[in-house]
Amino acid sequence: MAELAHLELTPEEVGKFLPQLDSILEYVQQLDELDTSQIEPTAQVSVGEALSPLRADEPRKTFTQEVALANAPARGPGFFKVPRVIERE
């Protein structure tokens, strides 16, 4: 997990965090064994259209590719060029 999160842990840190992670995973396994088939969901992102905070999804005029790229500091054929932010060896 540390590698996926790009964390460099010392052996001491691994020794400290491994039992904590094991404990969390054991608890999640216990929760997984519970029968929740008769329990109604209690949370939703939105309830119907009236309470939706999102605007209607309607087509509208957009920028052309040339206009969108006009002020780009660096560009390629049809795209923005950006510096690499993640370097892996």
CNS distance restraints for C-alpha pairs under 8 A (distance, minus, plus):
assign (resid   1 and name CA) (resid   5 and name CA) 6.27 0.50 0.50
assign (resid   2 and name CA) (resid   6 and name CA) 6.00 0.50 0.50
assign (resid   2 and name CA) (resid   7 and name CA) 4.91 0.50 0.50
assign (resid   2 and name CA) (resid   8 and name CA) 6.86 0.50 0.50
assign (resid   2 and name CA) (resid   9 and name CA) 7.23 0.50 0.50
assign (resid   3 and name CA) (resid   7 and name CA) 5.86 0.50 0.50
assign (resid   3 and name CA) (resid   8 and name CA) 7.38 0.50 0.50
assign (resid   9 and name CA) (resid  13 and name CA) 5.71 0.50 0.50
assign (resid   9 and name CA) (resid  14 and name CA) 6.25 0.50 0.50
assign (resid  10 and name CA) (resid  14 and name CA) 6.31 0.50 0.50
assign (resid  11 and name CA) (resid  15 and name CA) 6.19 0.50 0.50
assign (resid  12 and name CA) (resid  16 and name CA) 6.26 0.50 0.50
assign (resid  13 and name CA) (resid  17 and name CA) 6.01 0.50 0.50
assign (resid  14 and name CA) (resid  18 and name CA) 5.71 0.50 0.50
assign (resid  15 and name CA) (resid  19 and name CA) 7.33 0.50 0.50
assign (resid  16 and name CA) (resid  20 and name CA) 7.27 0.50 0.50
assign (resid  17 and name CA) (resid  21 and name CA) 6.14 0.50 0.50
assign (resid  18 and name CA) (resid  22 and name CA) 6.13 0.50 0.50
assign (resid  19 and name CA) (resid  23 and name CA) 6.14 0.50 0.50
assign (resid  20 and name CA) (resid  24 and name CA) 6.36 0.50 0.50
assign (resid  21 and name CA) (resid  25 and name CA) 6.20 0.50 0.50
assign (resid  22 and name CA) (resid  26 and name CA) 6.11 0.50 0.50
assign (resid  23 and name CA) (resid  27 and name CA) 6.29 0.50 0.50
assign (resid  24 and name CA) (resid  28 and name CA) 6.27 0.50 0.50
assign (resid  25 and name CA) (resid  29 and name CA) 6.15 0.50 0.50
assign (resid  26 and name CA) (resid  30 and name CA) 6.36 0.50 0.50
assign (resid  27 and name CA) (resid  31 and name CA) 6.35 0.50 0.50
assign (resid  28 and name CA) (resid  32 and name CA) 6.09 0.50 0.50
assign (resid  29 and name CA) (resid  33 and name CA) 6.52 0.50 0.50
assign (resid  30 and name CA) (resid  34 and name CA) 7.06 0.50 0.50
assign (resid  46 and name CA) (resid  51 and name CA) 6.30 0.50 0.50
assign (resid  46 and name CA) (resid  52 and name CA) 5.73 0.50 0.50
assign (resid  47 and name CA) (resid  51 and name CA) 5.94 0.50 0.50
assign (resid  47 and name CA) (resid  52 and name CA) 7.04 0.50 0.50
assign (resid  48 and name CA) (resid  52 and name CA) 6.65 0.50 0.50
assign (resid  63 and name CA) (resid  67 and name CA) 6.01 0.50 0.50
assign (resid  63 and name CA) (resid  68 and name CA) 5.96 0.50 0.50
assign (resid  64 and name CA) (resid  68 and name CA) 6.23 0.50 0.50
assign (resid  65 and name CA) (resid  69 and name CA) 6.20 0.50 0.50
assign (resid  65 and name CA) (resid  78 and name CA) 6.75 0.50 0.50
assign (resid  66 and name CA) (resid  70 and name CA) 5.94 0.50 0.50
assign (resid  66 and name CA) (resid  78 and name CA) 7.81 0.50 0.50
assign (resid  69 and name CA) (resid  75 and name CA) 7.15 0.50 0.50
assign (resid  69 and name CA) (resid  78 and name CA) 7.73 0.50 0.50
assign (resid  69 and name CA) (resid  79 and name CA) 7.27 0.50 0.50
assign (resid  69 and name CA) (resid  80 and name CA) 6.90 0.50 0.50
assign (resid  72 and name CA) (resid  80 and name CA) 6.61 0.50 0.50
assign (resid  74 and name CA) (resid  80 and name CA) 6.30 0.50 0.50
assign (resid  74 and name CA) (resid  81 and name CA) 5.24 0.50 0.50
assign (resid  74 and name CA) (resid  82 and name CA) 7.27 0.50 0.50
assign (resid  75 and name CA) (resid  79 and name CA) 5.77 0.50 0.50
assign (resid  75 and name CA) (resid  80 and name CA) 4.46 0.50 0.50
assign (resid  75 and name CA) (resid  81 and name CA) 4.81 0.50 0.50
assign (resid  76 and name CA) (resid  80 and name CA) 6.15 0.50 0.50
assign (resid  76 and name CA) (resid  81 and name CA) 6.22 0.50 0.50
